[in-house]
Amino acid sequence: MAAAGSLEAIEIDRDLAGLLRARFAAQPRFVLHETDALEVDWRALSAARGARLRLIGNLPYNISTPLLFRVLEAADAIQDMHFMLQREVVDRIVAAPGSRAYGRLTVMLAPRIEAMRLLTVGPGAFRPAPQVASSVVRLTVRASVPAWALSPLYGPVVAAAFGQRRKTLRNALSGYLTAAQIGAAGIDPGARAETLTAAQFGALAQAAAAVLH
């Protein structure tokens, strides 16, 4: 607690919240929010503290992806995050283009964060031992958020491209762009989604938005 300066905890479980409240009752710089992390107003919390937030947590694996996206809606209010997640999820977050783990999650997070796996935690570290391994990942919000201009079509274009991974962009994005328009964005229409960088998806989304207007 002293090293952190102050700490605000978010816990939805009543029993665990009660234990935390009792354990840290004598700590004036400890604040407990008994609520759902998916409902937290991160910008309001940042404003109340007068600083960008540094988030630390062992996230519930069943809501880890939606919680990441919920937090990143307020990326301008976040400095960094250190989370323990299922190892396969971290594999996807830190994946490079062309790798098996590279996919929609990687590309959707990339404009706002830089990710680094810090360590892997085996099942034996927990009691009872889970069926999966875990990893701790550092997610640092980019100095410029997002890293490039994002079209409102970024998410839909990424989803369409990865919807059927074996399809080429020419086929996967036919609802948004022709092969010629994909080529005009400097991207091979015969390529598959997993070979593109996130910035290239940004260019495709911008091209799709231009076509609609």
C-alpha positions in Angstrom: 0.0 0.0 0.0 2.8 2.4 0.9 4.6 1.8 -2.4 1.4 2.4 -4.4 0.6 5.7 -2.5 -3.1 4.9 -2.8 -5.2 2.0 -4.0 -8.7 1.7 -5.3 -10.0 -1.9 -5.5 -13.0 -3.1 -7.6 -14.7 -6.2 -6.3 -18.2 -7.5 -7.2 -18.3 -10.5 -4.8 -19.9 -9.5 -1.5 -17.9 -11.9 0.6 -14.5 -10.9 -0.9 -15.5 -7.2 -0.6 -16.2 -7.8 3.1 -12.8 -9.4 3.6 -11.0 -6.5 1.9 -13.0 -3.9 3.8 -12.1 -5.6 7.1 -8.4 -6.2 6.2 -7.7 -2.6 5.1 -10.1 -0.7 7.4 -7.1 1.1 9.0 -5.7 2.2 5.6 -7.0 5.7 4.8 -5.7 5.5 1.2 -7.6 2.3 0.4 -10.9 2.8 -1.4 -13.2 -0.2 -2.2 -15.7 0.0 -5.1 -18.2 -2.9 -4.7 -19.3 -3.0 -8.3 -18.9 -4.7 -11.6 -15.7 -3.8 -13.4 -17.6 -3.7 -16.7 -19.7 -0.9 -15.3 -16.9 1.4 -14.0 -16.6 4.9 -15.4 -12.8 4.9 -15.9 -12.7 8.5 -17.0 -14.6 9.7 -13.9 -12.3 7.7 -11.7 -9.3 9.2 -13.4 -10.7 12.7 -13.0 -11.5 12.1 -9.3 -7.9 11.0 -8.7 -6.4 13.8 -10.8 -4.2 11.5 -12.8 -4.3 8.8 -15.4 -4.9 5.4 -14.0 -2.6 2.5 -13.6 -4.6 -0.7 -13.5 -3.5 -4.0 -12.0 -5.6 -7.2 -11.8 -6.1 -10.9 -12.1 -9.0 -10.6 -14.5 -11.8 -13.2 -14.5 -11.0 -15.1 -17.6 -14.6 -15.4 -18.8 -14.9 -11.6 -19.2 -11.3 -10.6 -19.9 -11.8 -9.7 -23.6 -14.9 -7.5 -23.1 -13.3 -5.9 -20.0 -10.2 -5.0 -22.0 -12.3 -3.3 -24.7 -14.4 -1.6 -22.0 -11.3 -0.2 -20.4 -9.8 0.9 -23.7 -12.9 3.0 -24.5 -11.3 5.3 -21.9 -7.7 4.9 -23.1 -7.0 8.6 -22.7 -7.6 8.1 -19.0 -5.3 5.1 -18.6 -1.5 5.1 -18.3 -0.9 1.4 -18.3 -2.3 -2.0 -17.2 -0.7 -5.1 -15.7 -3.1 -8.0 -16.0 -3.0 -11.7 -15.5 -4.9 -13.4 -18.2 -5.2 -16.9 -19.7 -2.0 -17.6 -21.6 -3.8 -18.2 -24.9 -5.4 -14.7 -24.7 -2.0 -13.1 -24.1 -0.6 -15.1 -27.0 -3.2 -13.4 -29.2 -2.5 -9.9 -27.7 1.2 -10.0 -28.4 1.1 -12.0 -31.6 3.0 -10.8 -34.7 1.4 -10.8 -38.2 1.7 -14.2 -39.9 1.7 -16.2 -36.6 -1.1 -18.6 -35.7 -2.2 -16.6 -32.7 -2.5 -13.3 -34.7 -6.1 -12.3 -35.2 -8.9 -9.9 -34.5 -8.0 -9.3 -30.8 -4.4 -8.4 -31.8 -5.5 -5.9 -34.4 -8.3 -4.3 -32.4 -6.0 -3.6 -29.5 -2.9 -2.5 -31.5 -4.0 1.2 -32.3 -4.2 2.0 -28.6 -1.7 -0.1 -26.7 1.8 -1.6 -26.8 1.8 -5.1 -25.3 4.6 -7.1 -23.6 4.3 -10.5 -21.9 6.2 -10.3 -18.6 5.9 -13.9 -17.4 3.9 -17.1 -17.6 2.3 -18.7 -14.5 1.7 -22.4 -14.4 -1.4 -24.1 -13.0 0.6 -25.2 -10.0 0.7 -21.6 -8.7 -3.0 -21.8 -7.9 -5.1 -23.8 -5.4 -7.0 -25.5 -6.8 -5.0 -25.8 -10.0 -6.9 -24.6 -13.1 -6.9 -26.4 -16.4 -5.0 -23.6 -18.1 -1.8 -21.7 -17.8 -1.8 -17.9 -17.3 0.4 -15.0 -18.3 1.1 -11.6 -16.9 1.0 -8.9 -19.6 1.9 -5.2 -19.6 -0.4 -3.0 -21.7 1.0 0.5 -22.1 -1.3 3.1 -23.7 0.3 4.7 -26.7 1.4 8.3 -26.3 -0.8 9.1 -29.3 -4.2 7.4 -28.9 -5.0 6.0 -31.4 -1.7 5.5 -33.2 -3.3 6.4 -36.5 -6.6 7.9 -37.6 -9.3 5.3 -37.0 -12.3 5.1 -39.3 -15.6 4.0 -37.7 -15.3 1.1 -40.0 -12.1 -0.2 -38.5 -13.9 -2.7 -36.3 -16.3 -4.0 -39.0 -13.5 -4.3 -41.5 -11.3 -6.2 -39.1 -14.2 -8.5 -38.2 -15.0 -9.2 -41.8 -11.4 -9.9 -42.7 -11.0 -12.4 -39.9 -14.5 -13.8 -40.1 -13.2 -16.5 -42.5 -9.5 -16.7 -42.2 -8.9 -18.8 -45.3 -10.6 -16.2 -47.6 -8.5 -13.6 -49.3 -9.1 -10.0 -48.7 -10.7 -9.7 -52.2 -13.5 -12.1 -51.0 -13.6 -11.3 -47.3 -14.0 -7.6 -47.8 -16.2 -7.7 -50.9 -19.0 -6.0 -48.9 -16.7 -3.0 -48.4 -14.1 -2.8 -51.1 -13.4 -4.1 -54.6 -10.1 -5.7 -55.4 -9.0 -2.6 -57.2 -9.8 -0.4 -54.2 -7.9 -2.7 -51.9 -4.9 -2.5 -54.3 -5.2 1.3 -54.4 -4.7 1.3 -50.6 -1.3 -0.4 -51.3 -2.4 -3.8 -50.2 -2.5 -7.1 -52.2 -6.2 -8.1 -52.6 -5.0 -11.7 -52.7 -3.5 -11.5 -49.2 -5.1 -13.1 -46.2 -6.0 -11.2 -43.0 -3.3 -12.7 -40.8 -0.5 -11.3 -43.0 -1.6 -7.6 -42.6 -0.3 -5.2 -39.9 -2.8 -3.3 -37.9 -1.9 -0.1 -39.7 -2.8 -1.7 -43.0 -6.2 -2.5 -41.6 -6.4 1.1 -40.7 -5.8 2.0 -44.3 -8.4 -0.4 -45.5 -11.0 1.0 -43.1 -10.2 4.5 -44.3 -10.6 3.4 -47.9 -14.0 1.7 -47.1 -15.2 4.9 -45.3 -14.2 7.0 -48.4 -16.2 4.7 -50.6 -19.3 5.0 -48.5 -19.1 8.8 -48.6 
